[in-house]
Amino acid sequence: MDSTYLEKLIKASIPRKGVLIEERLEQLDPRHAAFLSHLVVILEHLNPEDIYKFLEICGFKITNEEILKLLEVGIIDNLIEPQLSNGGLIPFFRVTDQLRKHLWNRLTTEEQIQRHLRAVDFYRNQFIDAIKLIYKDSEPVLQMLDSDEGISNLIIQPGGFIDLGAHCPQVPEFHNWSIMRAYYWQEHLFASGQLDDAAHLTNSICFALARKGHKNIAKKILLRNALATRGLEQSVALVNLGTILRDDKQHKLALQFYRRALFPLLFRRALPQLAGLLSEVSNVHRDFGHICRAIFYQHTSGLIRRIIKDDKGKAICNNQLSILYRTLKLYRLSFRYSKAAETYWRISEDEVNLAKTLLTQGNIYNHMRQPTNAMKCFDESVEINLRIENYPEAASSLSGKARAHLQLGDFGEAKELLEDAISLRKRFDIKSIGIEYENMGCLFEMQGNTLQALGWY
């Protein structure tokens, strides 16, 4: 689409006052009205090529010229809204909320489900096309795309393509594309009754959504799945929901979800999920200050993971045990577990967990009065967390580096770092900002400025 056409569309987007939406629809070409009636199910902005693909799935034989005409007419009549991406270079479009509500309510329940099923096919094809592009030289992968079961295992199931994308923030374009498309796909899967597949996708992307500031959306879709599904899918949704609630300091509510999931997991002998649950229960007890109890649960989780040869899960346990032993001031033991975790994260190129482990190591070095070593860990952790947009961990790393500078008496540098940490927490509404106020109070107290220290405390 050339810039002249784009400019024309944007200039045409002027509200038509006093014209009812029914009148605008009546004046449309019946074919354009049919296109819009199917597009109402798509909630995100699509580029013209994807609009073409979706309408083809809906059974229309359509040309590129018709797509351009539809967009032009739709924008002039305020039935389609444009959006620019990539610095204003790429146009995306969707049906306006007003038109969506008007047309959707006129569809029968059966028609609505049919629309969702077409959307399911559309998003399914999006991921198939992506896999074909990425794995074009891998014959075994391409063969798996020939069957529904192969596609499910390759894309939807835990450890599949979407799970990989959601846990790969170091590749931002692939990461963001996977999360966004999976989010919309799971909505249509759920609406069309494919609950288990919807639950798998939700469980894959929930923590990435929460990390990007969409915690309420993650909680909403996890709770919906927990109420609608049964068996293993329900238990995993409960555990994941509990984990997000624990991160919000809602510990008692989190424990209720963990307890509800425990016996179904034991009954099904779902050892990987059981190990994850025990690890999260350990984290709750750590937050409560029950350190010995937390260590017991974490070691039990680690034992299960060793039995089932879950190297990634074992590395997670090692990092958590490092935090727990640091709390008990057993720094050498703590450091040993942390280094074991770091080794795995570097080999597997898991930057999310590597950054967390480096944060833990920096804190250990601070407690061991080795601020220079601590700063090296915090620097790498900050760099990774900012790159992958994990701002809570970035703020914690900045705060840790500030404490290292305090040990060296570099008050000016420490103050700047704490101000950056406070700014991050305020900007992204990150809880536990009181930690930074306490650190700032400590800084002024060390400088002998008692009055200002009290203000921060």
N, C-alpha and C positions, 0 to 999 in steps of 0.2 A: 504494500500500500504506500503510494508516494506521499510526500509532505503536503502537496497541494490539496489532495483529497482529505488528508487528516485535518488541515486548516479549515477546510470547508465544513467538515463535520463539527468541529469545535465551535465555529461561528454560528452554525445552525442551531446549536443547543441553547435556545432561548425559550423560556416557559410560555406556553400558550394559555393566557389567562382567560377564564370564563368558558373554556371548552371542556365539556364533560368527557371522561375517558371512553364512555360508550359511543359518543359521537365520533371520536377519533378512530375507534376500532371499526365503526360502520363505514368510514370513508376509505379504509385500507383495502388494498387488493386482497381478495379472499385467501390467496396463497401466502401472502405475508402474514395475515392473521393466523393461519395454520402454523406457520413457523414459530411465531411468538407463543402460541398455545403450548408448544412442546418445550420451548426454551425456558418457560417459567420455572421448571424444576431445577435448573442450574443456578446455584446461589453465588458462584464466584464469577469474576470478570474473565471472559475468554477472548483470545485473539481470533481474527476472522477464520484462520485455518481450522482452529478447534471447533468453531461454530459450524463450519462446513462438515467436519467429521461427525459431530453430534447429530446434525439433521439427517445425514446419510444413515446413521444407525436407526434413526426414527422412521426410515423408509422413504425419505424424499429423494428424488433425483433432482439435484440442484447444481447450478453453475456458480463459478466465482462471481460472475457479474450480478447474479441474483443476490448473493450474500452482500455485496457492496451496496446494492440498491436497498436491501432490507435495512442495513445499518443507517443509510442516509435518511430514509423515510422515518425509521424508528426514532432517530435523534431529533429530526425536525419536529416530529409530533410528540416529543418527550415520552416515548414509550421505551426507549433504550438509553441507558446512561453510559457515557464513555469514561475511560480512565487511562491515564498515561503512566507507563513504567519505563525503567531504564533511562532516567533523565529526560523523559518526555519524547522518546524516540519510538516506542512501541505502543500502539493503541490496543486497549482491551475493552470489552463491552459486556453488558448484561441487561436483562429486562429490569425496568424500574420496579421498586418495591410496590408502588401503587398499582401498576399493571399486574404484577405477580399476584397480589392479594385478590384483585378483581377476577382474574382468569382462573386462579386455583380454586376459588370457592364455587366456580361454575362447573368444575369437573366432578364426575362421579367418583366414588371411592375406588372402583375398579380402574378408572382412567388414571387416577393419581398413582396407583400402584404400578400401572404400566409405564408411566413417566419415570418413576423411580428405577424400574428395571432397565429402561433404556440408558439412564444415567449410570447405573451399575456397569453396563456393558462399555459405556464410554470411558469411564475411569479405569476399568480393567484393561482396555486397549491402550490407554496412555502408558500404563506400566509395562505392558507387553512390548510396545514400541521402544521404550527406554531400555529394556533388557536386550532386545535385539540389537540396539545400537551399541551398547556397552560390551555385550558378549558376542559380537558378530562372528568371532573366530572360534567360539567354543561350541562344538557340535553337541556334546551332552546337554548343555543348558538349552540350546535351541530345540532339541528333541523333547525336552520336558514341557515346552510350550504347546505341544500338540495335544495335550490332554488337560481336562479340567482339574484333575487331581494333581498333575504336575505343576500347573499354574498356581494352585493353592499352596502347595509346598514351597514353591519357588518365591512367591510374592507375599502371601498372606500369613502363613504359619509363623510361629516364633522362630527367629533366626533367618527369616526370609529377606527378600529384597527391601521391603519397607522397614523392617527392623534394622537392617544395616544402615539405611539412609538416615533414620531417626537418631542413630547413635554415632553419626559421622559428622559432627559440626565443624570439623577441620576442613571439610569440603563444602563451604556454605551454599553454593548454588544447588548441588545435589541434595544436601540436607534440607534446605528450605522447600525445595520442590517436592521432595518425598513427603514431608510433614503436611504441607498444604493439600496435596492431592489425596493423600491417605485420609485426612480429616473429612474432606467432602465425600470421598468414596464410602467411608464407614457410615456416614449419615444416610446415604441411599441404601446401603446394605441393611441397616437397621429398619428403615421405613418399609422395605420390601420383604421383611421377615427373615432375612439371612443373619440371624442373631449371632451365631458363633463366629462367623467371619468378621462381623462388625466388632465383636469383642476382641478378637485377635489384633485387629488394626488399632483399636483404641489402646490396648495394653502396650502396643509397640511405640505409640507416639505420645502417650500421656505425660511422661516425664520431660520430653523435649518441649511440649506445649507449656508445661509449668515453668520450665527454665526460661522460656521466651516471654514470660509475663502473662500467659493465658491460664493461670492456675485454676480460676473459676470454671473455665470451659472444660479443663481436664477433669475436675471433680464432678462436674455435671454429667459428662458422658460416661465416666466410670460408674457413678451411682446408677445411672439409667441401665447400664449393662448388668450391674450386680442384681438389680431388681428383675430384669427380663430373662436372664440366662440361668442355667442350672449346671451342676457338676463342676468340672475343672475351670471352665471359663468364668463362672461366678466367683469361685475362690480366688482366682488370680486378680479379678477386678477388685475384690474386697481388700486384698493385700496391697495392691497399688494405691487404692483410695486411702487406706490407712497410712501409707507412707507419705502421701502428699499432706494429709492432715497432721502427721507428726512433724513434718517440716514447718507447718504453720503453728506449732506448739500446742496443738489440740491432742495431747497425749492420751487422755482417758477415752476419747472417742476413737482414736486410732487403735487402742488396745481392744475395744469392742469389736472392731472389724477383724482384727487379727484372730481373736478367739472364735469368731464365727467361721473363719476360713480354716482353722487348725484341724478339726476332726474330719471334715471332708477330704483334706489333703492326706491325712494319715490313713483314712479308709481306702483311698485310691492308690496309696503308696507313691504319691507324686513327689519323689525325693528332691528334684531341683527346686520346685516351688516351695516345699517344706523348708528347705535350707534357707531360701530367701526370706520366708516368714520369720524364722528363728533369728536371723540376722537383724531384721527390723525390730523385733521384740527387744533384742539386745540394745538397740539404739534408743528405744523408749526408756529402758531402765538406766541407760547411761545419762539421759537427760534428767531423769529423776534423781540421779546421784547414787543409784544402787550399782556401784561399779563391779563388785564381785559377782553379782547376779548377771550383770551384762556380759562379763567375761565368760561365764558358764554358757550362756546362750550362744555367744559368738564362737566359742570353741566347738560346741555341738554342731553348729551350722558348718564350720570348717571341716569337721570330721565327715559329715554327710557328703560334702563337696569333694573331699578326697576320695571317698568310696566310689562316687559316680564319675570321678575324673573330670570334674568341672574346674578347669584351671582359672578361668576368669572369676568364677564365684569364690575360689580359694583366695585369689588376689584381693577381692573386695573384703573378705574376712580378715586377711592380713593387715589391711589398712585400718580397719575398725579396731582390731586388737592393738595396733600401734597407738591409736588414740586413747584406748582404755588404759594401757600400761603407762602411757605418759601421765595420765591423771593420777596414777599411783606413784608417780615419780621414779618409776623403774625405766629410766631413760635408755639404757643400753639395750634392754629387751625390746622396748618400744621401737628403737631405731632399727633393730634387726628385722622386725616384722615389716616396717615401712620400706626398707630396702628390697625385701623380697617382693612386695607389691609393685614397687617401682620397676623392677626388672621385667616383670610380666607386661606392665602397661607400655613400656618402651618397645618391647618385642612386638606386641600386638597393635601398636600405634593407636592406642585408645587415649586420646588427649583429654577427654573429660575426666577420667579417673586418674590419669597421670597428674593433672593439675591439682586434684584433691590430695593425692599422696604427697606431692611437693609441698603443699600447704601444711600438711601434718609434719613433714620433715623439718620445715622451717620453724614450726612451733617447738619441736624437740630441741633443735639447735639453740633457740632462744632460752629454753629452760636449762640447757647445758652451758649457758653463758658463752656461746660461740656465735656472736652476731654476724661476723663476716660470712660464715658458711650459711647462716640462716638467710641472709639477703640474697645469696645466689639462688636458693630454692624459691624464695618469694618472687624474685624477678621473673623466673621462668613461669611460675604459676600465674602471675599477673598477665604476662604476655599471652599465654594460652587462653586464659579465661576471657580476656577482652576480645581476642580473635574469634572465639566461639560464642561470644555474647552471653557468658555465664557471669552475670554481674554480681550476684551475691558472693560467689567465691572470689571474684576479683576484689571486692571491697574487703573481704577477710584477709586476702593476701597483702593488700596495701596496708592494712592495720598491723599485720604481723611484721612487715618491713619497718613500719614506724617504730614498733617496740624494739626492733634490733638497733635502730638509730638512737633510741633513748639509752640503750646500754652503752653506746659509744659516746654519749653526751652531745650528739648532733641534734640539738633541739629544733633548730630552724627547719632542717630536712624532715624531721619527725612530724612537725606541725603541718607542713605542706601535704605530707602523705595522709595524715588523719583527716585533713580538710577534704582531700580527694575521696577518701573512703566515705565520709559523711555525705558528700555531694552525690556519690553513686547510690547510696542507700536511700536518700531522699528522692532522687530522680526516678528510681525504679520501685519506690515504695517497698523497700526491703526491710523486713523486721530485724530486731536486735540492734537497732541503731544506738541503743543505750551503751553498748560495748564501746563504741567510738567515743561517746561522751565521757565514759569512764577513763579511757585512755588519754583523752585530752586533759581531763582533770589531773591525771597522774603526771602528765608533762609539766603543767604549770606548778604542781606541787614540788616537783624536782627542781624547778627553777626558783623556788621560794616565794612564788606568787600565790599565797594561800587564798586570798579573796577570789581571784579568778578561777582557781581550782575548785573552790566550793560551788561556784556558779555552774561549772560543767558537771560536777557530781550531782 
